[in-house]
Amino acid sequence: IDSADRSPLLRTAGLAAYYGELRAIYDISLTIGQGDVLSIIGANGAGKSTLIKSITGLMNRGRAAHTRGEINYKNQRIETLPAEQIVDIGIAMVPEGRRLFARMSVEDNLLAGAFLPRCRPMAKAKLDEVFELFPRLAERRQQIVSQMSGGEQQMVAIGRALMSSPDLILFDELSLGLAPTVVEDIYHVVQQVYRQGVTCVVIEQDMKRALSVATQVCVML
Ligand code: ATP
């Protein structure tokens, strides 16, 4: 919307992504400014999830899933890096469906987000930050994740992403299947994360919500 004055954090050029022979996205050239909230909107199957999986290294699986084109992050080419190196350079993702360790506790799920050597020394302090952001999780730190509500699980997924101190977070389908009041709480946290200077990419089905949080909008057709 108005991000012309922001310096670019991530830029794609001519990006395409394939599942085997199937080309899911094609010729995506976009720039995400430092401190932006970029909302990606588009029909089911337009390739929104594939785009953020491409940025986070999850499409680098040889012939099964691969990309073409460029992804630049902080002036470094990253399109061939494996997913754990992408986390290491400061990009985290909250995946669609959350993908938590269902039989582990809240605390252990969060600590899993700090698995890299760079993150381990800060893990305790980060845990405290996440609990401050989500007091509900602090009260339930020993609870097994599969016994929690969808909204609480989404909070764990966001908290886990924050554990690696990212500069860029990509949120896939944040509000899917959640009650309106819970969505309100989740977006309140996204605002707080954004105000701390973390750049955010949000895939959101709820158009009104997507436009209300965005500083920049990308429509995928
Ligand atoms: P949705 O909102 O439904 O999640 P989306 O915009 O996120 O849609 P993608 O999930 O990125 O879209 O899917 C883009 C295209 O790639 C679709 O045609 C889909 O069928 C295909 N696709 C997605 N995942 C796979 C996969 N693992 N294997 C093969 N094709 C896939």
Residues whose N, C-alpha, C, O or C-beta is under 5 A from the ligand:
A	BS01	ATP	Y19 A24 A43 N44 G45 A46 G47 K48 S49 T50
